[in-house]
Amino acid sequence: MPRLPPGATVLCGAGASGYSRLPSGAKLALLAFNEVARGTGVYPPEAIDAVAQQLDNDELRLEVLLDLMAREVPARTLAGVYSVLKGAKPTRPHNILVRLGVPIVTTNQDELIELATPANHVVDVLHLHGQASDLDSVMTMLSQYVEGLPQPIADAFAALVTGRHVVVYGYSGRDRDIMPFLYHAHRITWLQYRRWPDPAPLFPEAQLLKDRLRARMRVIELPEPAEWLFDRLPASHRREVDNLSAAALPISFVAALSTAAQTAFDAVSLRDRRLALARVLVHCNEAEYAYNGLRKCVRSWPQDARVVLRMAATAEVVQRRPEALRRYARATLLTVDPVLKASALLGRAHVNANGSDHATALDELKHAMTAAQRISDPHVRRRLLTRITNLRARIHAMTNHEAQAARDYRHAADLAERNNDLDGKVTAKIFGSDALHSRGRYLEALDQLSEVMEDNATYGRPQTRMWALFYRGLTLCSMGRLKTGMGDLNACRDEALRTDNRQAMAWAEVAIASYVRRSNVALAEQHLTACRAAIKKHGLPLTVCDVRLEWEYAELARARGAWSEALDRLDALDSRLRDPGLGMAMPYMPPHLVAVRGEIARERGDAGAADLLRDARRTFRAGGWRHSAVRMEVALWLLRGDTRPPASLVDRCSRYGYGNETRRLHSHAKTYYPLHSW
């Protein structure tokens, strides 16, 4: 059996220490969570069990949990959970690794490779994520993974990987701070654990690496990957490993915190424990438990701005918006700390924006921006500025200042990138895709979404996961890829229903109605009814969604051939849009009203159809709504009755991904041709 070449490097992960009975990441996370939860007293056992279940199912990752709790509990205290690793013993895989004669790189914080090294051996071991004996070196939080490896570690890792043969053993490939380095390897042999007959697919990050490297990466599926390495040892070393394995005592390991780590956890204040758990519960969609527990916290610390601020944010999540506004206002009066003041002003702006009071929200964001500029810590300052800019962009997008929205989203994404703020970047990219979508730039919108969909699915907040599905589904449906797009929209609606997010529910229902209308009018009407119910239950105005809903009812009437009803609804909506009491401008809606009138005139054979359609096209072009303008051109072509569509129109539809229009140009169908106000 050939040995590993002298220039090889072995990269190993948690699988290398599997036989040492070390706790998994989920078990470490549960240990940290239980230490913080111990004695909090305001959250019922079922709330704690709900988080434990998500940890056990890998729905909540260790680094995300620790990142959430580190907002209230010192990061070094949380890193103390890794002290449990110091009592472990090396096993056969470690004895194999130290005899390979090549450098070992590991993501593990245990030091079992060093313990397994014989006295007469020198093994080069690089710990990428720190060591349990030095808690300050341990990378514990998502923000650290996003920031990347410390520069000395990164340089050493690059030297051990670039241009070399890398053997990967017991590693999932899910670390965003590690995988980019592997693209520079000369060759990779990936030892993938598999217990037949169960399949053993690579995780997406590793599959992407394989797709890119092609012949340079070989995946070997094995029930005992360590034995593949064992077979590459010299005979004398194989005998040493076998002798050590035969003499080894049965593994008995009890995970226990060190005295220092336990002392640090015990020192965390009751207030900070309760606030940390509230953050985790909200992230896990258990916000009602958080809300009820925080009400007791506010009674204990009524003058504490941090407690009142967390209460306000949680009240907003559970849709008690008047209370949220009141408590945010209270928090601003209780503190001079610019971080807390900016956060409270941002929270109020968010509540008002969701209630369609955009002018008030923008004014509050100005004050939040002023407070944030006074924050001395540059990392905290940039994180808050990112959140403020993201919300300002969303308001501009909702009020048809789309060019400004696009600029704000780009600025927010840049701020987040500089700050290694994954949540801020994901938010900017997801909601920024809507600014591209509304301009008919669907391929760009999908590219932008694809940049963050994997990170969002793995690390994102439940809310951003939901809206990512919405915007991707909407974009795909707009392109005519209905099966995939409707799958996303239905998934968004189901998640909104599960989490009782009535705003997302309303938008998902009206979008689904828009794209089932052509094939099933009755089903579309059911979705519109569900949208109206969600808006009513939301409690605060969803003006933009409500206007879209009324437009959808008019277009639904056209789909049924009820032209008079459709025109009556358009007249009523036109009056509403002209009413100063509406409180916002929606210049993209009037041309959509003209478009429906033009289509009705075309279907009825009215003489004024062409003028209406040209008028709508002119306004769409002037506003930069590219797809809507092209849609009017297709309608004008249908009106002319030409047998062959203009080549330039076909080319534009194909180039921009306008699948519905492409099919209509080639089908010559005389059936109902739907309009969409997206």
NUDRENMAR-559748 format. One record per residue (C-alpha): residue number from 1; x, y, z. Coordinates in steps of 0.1 Angstrom, whole numbers, m for minus. Layout:
BEGIN
REC, NUM, X, Y, Z
...
END
This chain:
BEGIN
REC, 1, 0, 0, 0
REC, 2, 16, 34, m10
REC, 3, 24, 59, 18
REC, 4, 12, 95, 18
REC, 5, 37, 117, m2
REC, 6, 61, 138, 18
REC, 7, 43, 170, 7
REC, 8, 9, 159, 19
REC, 9, m12, 175, 46
REC, 10, m40, 159, 66
REC, 11, m70, 181, 75
REC, 12, m92, 165, 102
REC, 13, m124, 175, 120
REC, 14, m147, 161, 147
REC, 15, m148, 127, 131
REC, 16, m111, 121, 142
REC, 17, m121, 123, 179
REC, 18, m154, 104, 175
REC, 19, m141, 73, 194
REC, 20, m130, 95, 224
REC, 21, m167, 100, 232
REC, 22, m163, 138, 231
REC, 23, m195, 158, 232
REC, 24, m207, 169, 198
REC, 25, m212, 205, 189
REC, 26, m249, 201, 197
REC, 27, m240, 187, 232
REC, 28, m215, 215, 238
REC, 29, m242, 240, 228
REC, 30, m267, 224, 251
REC, 31, m242, 225, 280
REC, 32, m236, 262, 274
REC, 33, m273, 269, 271
REC, 34, m282, 250, 303
REC, 35, m255, 268, 322
REC, 36, m269, 302, 312
REC, 37, m305, 290, 317
REC, 38, m298, 276, 352
REC, 39, m318, 294, 378
REC, 40, m333, 320, 355
REC, 41, m368, 311, 368
REC, 42, m390, 330, 344
REC, 43, m391, 306, 314
REC, 44, m411, 274, 317
REC, 45, m395, 240, 311
REC, 46, m412, 236, 278
REC, 47, m394, 267, 265
REC, 48, m360, 253, 275
REC, 49, m370, 219, 260
REC, 50, m379, 237, 227
REC, 51, m344, 251, 224
REC, 52, m328, 218, 234
REC, 53, m348, 201, 206
REC, 54, m336, 225, 180
REC, 55, m300, 220, 192
REC, 56, m305, 182, 190
REC, 57, m319, 184, 155
REC, 58, m290, 207, 143
REC, 59, m315, 234, 136
REC, 60, m296, 258, 159
REC, 61, m259, 256, 155
REC, 62, m234, 260, 183
REC, 63, m217, 291, 168
REC, 64, m251, 308, 163
REC, 65, m263, 300, 199
REC, 66, m231, 313, 214
REC, 67, m232, 344, 192
REC, 68, m267, 352, 204
REC, 69, m259, 347, 241
REC, 70, m226, 367, 238
REC, 71, m247, 398, 234
REC, 72, m254, 395, 271
REC, 73, m228, 370, 285
REC, 74, m190, 374, 281
REC, 75, m177, 354, 252
REC, 76, m148, 340, 273
REC, 77, m173, 327, 298
REC, 78, m192, 309, 270
REC, 79, m159, 295, 257
REC, 80, m156, 277, 290
REC, 81, m177, 249, 277
REC, 82, m146, 237, 258
REC, 83, m129, 230, 291
REC, 84, m148, 197, 291
REC, 85, m125, 185, 263
REC, 86, m94, 185, 285
REC, 87, m104, 152, 303
REC, 88, m105, 131, 271
REC, 89, m81, 104, 260
REC, 90, m67, 97, 225
REC, 91, m79, 67, 206
REC, 92, m68, 46, 175
REC, 93, m74, 74, 149
REC, 94, m51, 98, 169
REC, 95, m24, 71, 171
REC, 96, m26, 67, 133
REC, 97, m25, 104, 126
REC, 98, 7, 111, 146
REC, 99, 25, 83, 127
REC, 100, 18, 95, 92
REC, 101, 48, 117, 91
REC, 102, 29, 147, 76
REC, 103, 16, 179, 91
REC, 104, m18, 177, 107
REC, 105, m44, 206, 105
REC, 106, m74, 202, 127
REC, 107, m106, 222, 135
REC, 108, m109, 204, 168
REC, 109, m102, 223, 201
REC, 110, m92, 190, 219
REC, 111, m55, 183, 221
REC, 112, m57, 145, 217
REC, 113, m33, 145, 187
REC, 114, m6, 160, 210
REC, 115, m14, 135, 237
REC, 116, m11, 106, 213
REC, 117, 23, 118, 200
REC, 118, 51, 93, 211
REC, 119, 80, 108, 231
REC, 120, 104, 102, 202
REC, 121, 81, 118, 176
REC, 122, 76, 154, 165
REC, 123, 42, 162, 149
REC, 124, 34, 195, 133
REC, 125, m2, 202, 145
REC, 126, m21, 234, 136
REC, 127, m53, 241, 155
REC, 128, m75, 264, 133
REC, 129, m102, 271, 159
REC, 130, m81, 272, 190
REC, 131, m73, 249, 219
REC, 132, m92, 239, 250
REC, 133, m62, 247, 272
REC, 134, m63, 284, 260
REC, 135, m99, 296, 261
REC, 136, m89, 329, 246
REC, 137, m78, 311, 214
REC, 138, m111, 292, 210
REC, 139, m134, 304, 182
REC, 140, m168, 301, 196
REC, 141, m192, 324, 177
REC, 142, m206, 329, 143
REC, 143, m191, 364, 141
REC, 144, m156, 349, 146
REC, 145, m161, 324, 118
REC, 146, m174, 352, 95
REC, 147, m144, 373, 104
REC, 148, m121, 345, 93
REC, 149, m91, 329, 108
REC, 150, m66, 350, 128
REC, 151, m39, 361, 103
REC, 152, m10, 340, 117
REC, 153, m33, 309, 116
REC, 154, m45, 318, 81
REC, 155, m9, 322, 69
REC, 156, 2, 289, 84
REC, 157, m29, 271, 70
REC, 158, m23, 285, 35
REC, 159, 13, 273, 35
REC, 160, 2, 238, 45
REC, 161, m25, 236, 18
REC, 162, m15, 257, m13
REC, 163, m1, 235, m40
REC, 164, m1, 204, m18
REC, 165, m20, 171, m17
REC, 166, m46, 174, 11
REC, 167, m62, 144, 27
REC, 168, m95, 153, 45
REC, 169, m106, 130, 72
REC, 170, m136, 133, 96
REC, 171, m145, 168, 84
REC, 172, m178, 180, 71
REC, 173, m166, 210, 51
REC, 174, m191, 234, 65
REC, 175, m168, 261, 78
REC, 176, m169, 293, 58
REC, 177, m135, 304, 72
REC, 178, m117, 272, 61
REC, 179, m132, 259, 28
REC, 180, m118, 288, 6
REC, 181, m83, 277, 13
REC, 182, m89, 242, m1
REC, 183, m95, 256, m36
REC, 184, m57, 262, m38
REC, 185, m47, 226, m30
REC, 186, m29, 207, m58
REC, 187, m50, 176, m51
REC, 188, m76, 166, m25
REC, 189, m85, 131, m13
REC, 190, m117, 134, 7
REC, 191, m124, 105, 30
REC, 192, m162, 104, 34
REC, 193, m177, 83, 62
REC, 194, m204, 60, 49
REC, 195, m223, 32, 66
REC, 196, m239, 11, 39
REC, 197, m266, 10, 26
REC, 198, m272, 46, 37
REC, 199, m262, 73, 13
REC, 200, m234, 97, 23
REC, 201, m238, 129, 2
REC, 202, m213, 157, 6
REC, 203, m225, 188, 23
REC, 204, m231, 216, m2
REC, 205, m198, 234, 5
REC, 206, m178, 203, m1
REC, 207, m198, 194, m32
REC, 208, m192, 229, m46
REC, 209, m155, 223, m40
REC, 210, m156, 190, m58
REC, 211, m175, 205, m88
REC, 212, m149, 233, m91
REC, 213, m118, 210, m87
REC, 214, m131, 182, m108
REC, 215, m104, 156, m113
REC, 216, m82, 172, m86
REC, 217, m106, 161, m59
REC, 218, m113, 124, m52
REC, 219, m140, 113, m28
REC, 220, m136, 79, m12
REC, 221, m166, 65, 8
REC, 222, m155, 43, 37
REC, 223, m171, 28, 68
REC, 224, m139, 34, 87
REC, 225, m120, 63, 71
REC, 226, m91, 61, 96
REC, 227, m82, 26, 84
REC, 228, m75, 41, 49
REC, 229, m48, 62, 67
REC, 230, m37, 32, 87
REC, 231, m30, 12, 55
REC, 232, m5, 39, 45
REC, 233, 16, 36, 76
REC, 234, 49, 16, 75
REC, 235, 45, m19, 89
REC, 236, 63, m11, 121
REC, 237, 40, 18, 128
REC, 238, 9, m3, 120
REC, 239, 21, m28, 147
REC, 240, 25, 0, 172
REC, 241, m10, 13, 166
REC, 242, m24, m23, 168
REC, 243, m6, m29, 201
REC, 244, m18, 4, 215
REC, 245, m54, m4, 204
REC, 246, m52, m39, 220
REC, 247, m39, m24, 253
REC, 248, m64, 5, 254
REC, 249, m89, 5, 283
REC, 250, m126, 10, 274
REC, 251, m134, 47, 269
REC, 252, m151, 64, 298
REC, 253, m156, 101, 295
REC, 254, m178, 124, 315
REC, 255, m182, 160, 302
REC, 256, m176, 183, 332
REC, 257, m166, 219, 332
REC, 258, m134, 229, 348
REC, 259, m136, 247, 381
REC, 260, m126, 280, 365
REC, 261, m152, 277, 338
REC, 262, m179, 268, 363
REC, 263, m170, 298, 384
REC, 264, m172, 321, 354
REC, 265, m207, 308, 345
REC, 266, m218, 311, 381
REC, 267, m207, 348, 381
REC, 268, m231, 357, 353
REC, 269, m259, 380, 367
REC, 270, m295, 369, 368
REC, 271, m305, 398, 345
REC, 272, m279, 389, 319
REC, 273, m290, 352, 319
REC, 274, m326, 361, 314
REC, 275, m318, 386, 286
REC, 276, m296, 360, 269
REC, 277, m323, 333, 270
REC, 278, m349, 358, 256
REC, 279, m327, 364, 226
REC, 280, m323, 326, 220
REC, 281, m360, 319, 224
REC, 282, m369, 347, 199
REC, 283, m344, 332, 174
REC, 284, m360, 298, 179
REC, 285, m395, 311, 171
REC, 286, m405, 307, 208
REC, 287, m411, 345, 212
REC, 288, m442, 341, 234
REC, 289, m422, 324, 261
REC, 290, m396, 352, 258
REC, 291, m423, 378, 260
REC, 292, m439, 364, 291
REC, 293, m406, 359, 308
REC, 294, m394, 394, 301
REC, 295, m426, 409, 315
REC, 296, m414, 395, 349
REC, 297, m379, 409, 342
REC, 298, m393, 444, 336
REC, 299, m411, 442, 370
REC, 300, m378, 434, 386
REC, 301, m357, 460, 367
REC, 302, m382, 487, 356
REC, 303, m355, 514, 352
REC, 304, m330, 492, 333
REC, 305, m328, 504, 297
REC, 306, m314, 471, 285
REC, 307, m343, 451, 300
REC, 308, m369, 476, 287
REC, 309, m353, 476, 252
REC, 310, m353, 438, 250
REC, 311, m389, 438, 262
REC, 312, m398, 463, 234
REC, 313, m381, 442, 207
REC, 314, m398, 410, 219
REC, 315, m432, 428, 220
REC, 316, m427, 438, 184
REC, 317, m419, 402, 174
REC, 318, m451, 389, 190
REC, 319, m470, 417, 173
REC, 320, m479, 438, 203
REC, 321, m469, 469, 184
REC, 322, m485, 497, 205
REC, 323, m467, 482, 235
REC, 324, m434, 480, 215
REC, 325, m436, 516, 206
REC, 326, m443, 526, 242
REC, 327, m414, 506, 256
REC, 328, m390, 517, 229
REC, 329, m398, 553, 238
REC, 330, m393, 545, 275
REC, 331, m359, 529, 267
REC, 332, m347, 561, 250
REC, 333, m356, 581, 281
REC, 334, m338, 557, 305
REC, 335, m304, 559, 288
REC, 336, m277, 581, 275
REC, 337, m257, 552, 262
REC, 338, m256, 558, 224
REC, 339, m258, 520, 216
REC, 340, m290, 516, 236
REC, 341, m305, 549, 224
REC, 342, m297, 542, 187
REC, 343, m312, 506, 191
REC, 344, m344, 520, 207
REC, 345, m349, 546, 180
REC, 346, m342, 520, 153
REC, 347, m368, 497, 169
REC, 348, m394, 525, 169
REC, 349, m386, 532, 132
REC, 350, m391, 495, 124
REC, 351, m425, 493, 141
REC, 352, m437, 525, 123
REC, 353, m423, 513, 90
REC, 354, m443, 480, 94
REC, 355, m473, 501, 101
REC, 356, m468, 521, 69
REC, 357, m460, 553, 88
REC, 358, m429, 558, 67
REC, 359, m424, 595, 73
REC, 360, m422, 590, 110
REC, 361, m399, 560, 106
REC, 362, m375, 579, 84
REC, 363, m374, 608, 109
REC, 364, m366, 583, 137
REC, 365, m339, 567, 116
REC, 366, m322, 601, 113
REC, 367, m321, 604, 151
REC, 368, m309, 568, 153
REC, 369, m281, 575, 128
REC, 370, m270, 605, 149
REC, 371, m269, 584, 181
REC, 372, m250, 556, 163
REC, 373, m223, 580, 151
REC, 374, m214, 587, 187
REC, 375, m207, 550, 194
REC, 376, m169, 546, 202
REC, 377, m166, 509, 194
REC, 378, m162, 508, 156
REC, 379, m176, 472, 153
REC, 380, m207, 480, 172
REC, 381, m211, 514, 154
REC, 382, m209, 497, 119
REC, 383, m233, 470, 129
REC, 384, m260, 495, 140
REC, 385, m253, 517, 109
REC, 386, m258, 486, 88
REC, 387, m292, 479, 104
REC, 388, m303, 515, 101
REC, 389, m293, 517, 64
REC, 390, m311, 484, 57
REC, 391, m343, 497, 71
REC, 392, m340, 530, 54
REC, 393, m335, 511, 21
REC, 394, m366, 490, 27
REC, 395, m387, 522, 34
REC, 396, m374, 538, 2
REC, 397, m382, 506, m18
REC, 398, m418, 506, m3
REC, 399, m423, 542, m12
REC, 400, m410, 539, m47
REC, 401, m376, 556, m42
REC, 402, m361, 525, m57
REC, 403, m328, 541, m70
REC, 404, m322, 554, m34
REC, 405, m331, 520, m20
REC, 406, m306, 502, m43
REC, 407, m279, 526, m32
REC, 408, m287, 521, 5
REC, 409, m288, 484, 1
REC, 410, m253, 484, m16
REC, 411, m240, 507, 12
REC, 412, m254, 484, 39
REC, 413, m239, 453, 23
REC, 414, m205, 471, 21
REC, 415, m207, 481, 58
REC, 416, m216, 445, 67
REC, 417, m188, 431, 46
REC, 418, m163, 454, 63
REC, 419, m176, 445, 97
REC, 420, m179, 407, 90
REC, 421, m216, 411, 98
REC, 422, m232, 381, 82
REC, 423, m268, 390, 93
REC, 424, m264, 426, 80
REC, 425, m250, 413, 47
REC, 426, m277, 386, 43
REC, 427, m305, 412, 50
REC, 428, m290, 437, 25
REC, 429, m287, 412, m2
REC, 430, m321, 396, 3
REC, 431, m341, 428, 5
REC, 432, m319, 445, m20
REC, 433, m328, 418, m46
REC, 434, m364, 433, m45
REC, 435, m350, 466, m59
REC, 436, m335, 447, m88
REC, 437, m367, 426, m92
REC, 438, m390, 456, m94
REC, 439, m369, 469, m123
REC, 440, m372, 436, m142
REC, 441, m335, 427, m135
REC, 442, m344, 392, m126
REC, 443, m311, 374, m134
REC, 444, m292, 400, m113
REC, 445, m317, 395, m85
REC, 446, m313, 357, m85
REC, 447, m275, 361, m86
REC, 448, m276, 383, m56
REC, 449, m299, 359, m37
REC, 450, m277, 330, m46
REC, 451, m248, 347, m29
REC, 452, m264, 344, 5
REC, 453, m291, 317, 3
REC, 454, m268, 290, 17
REC, 455, m255, 312, 46
REC, 456, m290, 323, 52
REC, 457, m304, 288, 54
REC, 458, m276, 277, 78
REC, 459, m271, 308, 100
REC, 460, m299, 332, 92
REC, 461, m327, 344, 114
REC, 462, m361, 328, 108
REC, 463, m374, 361, 94
REC, 464, m347, 364, 68
REC, 465, m351, 328, 58
REC, 466, m388, 335, 52
REC, 467, m383, 366, 31
REC, 468, m355, 350, 11
REC, 469, m380, 324, 0
REC, 470, m405, 351, m8
REC, 471, m382, 372, m30
REC, 472, m367, 342, m48
REC, 473, m401, 327, m54
REC, 474, m415, 360, m67
REC, 475, m385, 364, m90
REC, 476, m388, 329, m104
REC, 477, m426, 333, m110
REC, 478, m420, 366, m128
REC, 479, m396, 347, m151
REC, 480, m422, 321, m158
REC, 481, m406, 294, m137
REC, 482, m438, 288, m119
REC, 483, m432, 253, m104
REC, 484, m400, 263, m86
REC, 485, m412, 298, m78
REC, 486, m446, 287, m63
REC, 487, m427, 261, m42
REC, 488, m408, 290, m26
REC, 489, m438, 311, m21
REC, 490, m458, 283, m5
REC, 491, m428, 275, 17
REC, 492, m427, 312, 28
REC, 493, m465, 312, 34
REC, 494, m462, 280, 55
REC, 495, m433, 294, 76
REC, 496, m453, 326, 81
REC, 497, m483, 306, 92
REC, 498, m461, 285, 116
REC, 499, m445, 316, 132
REC, 500, m477, 337, 130
REC, 501, m459, 364, 109
REC, 502, m490, 381, 95
REC, 503, m471, 406, 74
REC, 504, m452, 378, 55
REC, 505, m484, 358, 54
REC, 506, m503, 386, 37
REC, 507, m476, 392, 11
REC, 508, m472, 355, 3
REC, 509, m509, 350, m1
REC, 510, m513, 379, m25
REC, 511, m483, 368, m45
REC, 512, m495, 332, m48
REC, 513, m530, 345, m59
REC, 514, m513, 365, m86
REC, 515, m497, 334, m102
REC, 516, m525, 309, m97
REC, 517, m550, 333, m112
REC, 518, m544, 322, m148
REC, 519, m551, 285, m141
REC, 520, m575, 286, m111
REC, 521, m596, 317, m105
REC, 522, m614, 302, m75
REC, 523, m582, 292, m58
REC, 524, m568, 327, m65
REC, 525, m598, 342, m48
REC, 526, m592, 320, m17
REC, 527, m557, 333, m14
REC, 528, m568, 369, m17
REC, 529, m593, 363, 11
REC, 530, m565, 348, 32
REC, 531, m544, 379, 24
REC, 532, m572, 402, 36
REC, 533, m576, 382, 68
REC, 534, m538, 384, 75
REC, 535, m538, 422, 70
REC, 536, m567, 426, 94
REC, 537, m550, 404, 120
REC, 538, m518, 423, 116
REC, 539, m533, 452, 136
REC, 540, m515, 480, 119
REC, 541, m519, 492, 83
REC, 542, m501, 473, 55
REC, 543, m510, 500, 30
REC, 544, m488, 489, 1
REC, 545, m499, 453, 5
REC, 546, m535, 464, 7
REC, 547, m533, 484, m25
REC, 548, m517, 454, m43
REC, 549, m546, 433, m30
REC, 550, m572, 457, m44
REC, 551, m554, 457, m78
REC, 552, m554, 419, m77
REC, 553, m592, 418, m72
REC, 554, m596, 440, m103
REC, 555, m573, 417, m124
REC, 556, m591, 387, m110
REC, 557, m624, 401, m123
REC, 558, m608, 405, m157
REC, 559, m596, 369, m156
REC, 560, m633, 359, m150
REC, 561, m644, 381, m179
REC, 562, m662, 404, m155
REC, 563, m650, 435, m172
REC, 564, m675, 459, m157
REC, 565, m666, 448, m122
REC, 566, m629, 451, m130
REC, 567, m634, 487, m142
REC, 568, m654, 496, m112
REC, 569, m627, 483, m89
REC, 570, m600, 502, m109
REC, 571, m620, 534, m105
REC, 572, m623, 529, m67
REC, 573, m586, 521, m65
REC, 574, m577, 552, m86
REC, 575, m596, 574, m62
REC, 576, m578, 558, m33
REC, 577, m544, 565, m48
REC, 578, m553, 601, m55
REC, 579, m565, 607, m19
REC, 580, m540, 627, 1
REC, 581, m550, 607, 32
REC, 582, m532, 576, 17
REC, 583, m500, 591, 32
REC, 584, m476, 578, 5
REC, 585, m469, 580, m32
REC, 586, m471, 549, m53
REC, 587, m463, 560, m88
REC, 588, m458, 525, m100
REC, 589, m495, 517, m94
REC, 590, m513, 542, m118
REC, 591, m497, 527, m149
REC, 592, m508, 492, m137
REC, 593, m544, 505, m136
REC, 594, m540, 518, m171
REC, 595, m525, 485, m182
REC, 596, m556, 466, m169
REC, 597, m579, 490, m187
REC, 598, m559, 486, m219
REC, 599, m561, 448, m217
REC, 600, m599, 450, m211
REC, 601, m602, 473, m241
REC, 602, m581, 449, m262
REC, 603, m602, 419, m252
REC, 604, m634, 438, m260
REC, 605, m621, 451, m293
REC, 606, m624, 488, m282
REC, 607, m609, 514, m304
REC, 608, m589, 530, m276
REC, 609, m570, 499, m266
REC, 610, m538, 508, m284
REC, 611, m537, 543, m268
REC, 612, m541, 529, m233
REC, 613, m515, 502, m238
REC, 614, m490, 528, m253
REC, 615, m497, 552, m224
REC, 616, m489, 524, m199
REC, 617, m458, 514, m218
REC, 618, m446, 551, m218
REC, 619, m450, 554, m180
REC, 620, m434, 521, m173
REC, 621, m404, 530, m195
REC, 622, m401, 564, m178
REC, 623, m402, 548, m144
REC, 624, m376, 521, m153
REC, 625, m400, 492, m149
REC, 626, m385, 472, m177
REC, 627, m405, 440, m176
REC, 628, m439, 459, m174
REC, 629, m429, 480, m204
REC, 630, m420, 448, m224
REC, 631, m453, 432, m213
REC, 632, m472, 462, m229
REC, 633, m452, 457, m261
REC, 634, m463, 421, m262
REC, 635, m499, 432, m257
REC, 636, m496, 458, m286
REC, 637, m482, 430, m308
REC, 638, m512, 408, m300
REC, 639, m535, 438, m307
REC, 640, m519, 443, m342
REC, 641, m524, 406, m350
REC, 642, m490, 402, m367
REC, 643, m481, 366, m374
REC, 644, m445, 369, m365
REC, 645, m432, 388, m334
REC, 646, m405, 414, m337
REC, 647, m371, 398, m335
REC, 648, m358, 425, m312
REC, 649, m387, 419, m287
REC, 650, m381, 382, m287
REC, 651, m344, 388, m281
REC, 652, m351, 411, m251
REC, 653, m375, 387, m235
REC, 654, m350, 359, m239
REC, 655, m321, 380, m227
REC, 656, m338, 393, m196
REC, 657, m354, 360, m186
REC, 658, m391, 370, m193
REC, 659, m403, 335, m198
REC, 660, m441, 343, m197
REC, 661, m437, 368, m225
REC, 662, m414, 346, m246
REC, 663, m440, 318, m244
REC, 664, m469, 342, m254
REC, 665, m449, 355, m284
REC, 666, m444, 320, m297
REC, 667, m478, 305, m288
REC, 668, m501, 331, m305
REC, 669, m526, 322, m278
REC, 670, m559, 341, m276
REC, 671, m566, 331, m240
REC, 672, m565, 353, m209
REC, 673, m530, 370, m207
REC, 674, m524, 378, m170
REC, 675, m509, 410, m157
REC, 676, m488, 412, m125
REC, 677, m482, 443, m104
REC, 678, m448, 431, m92
END
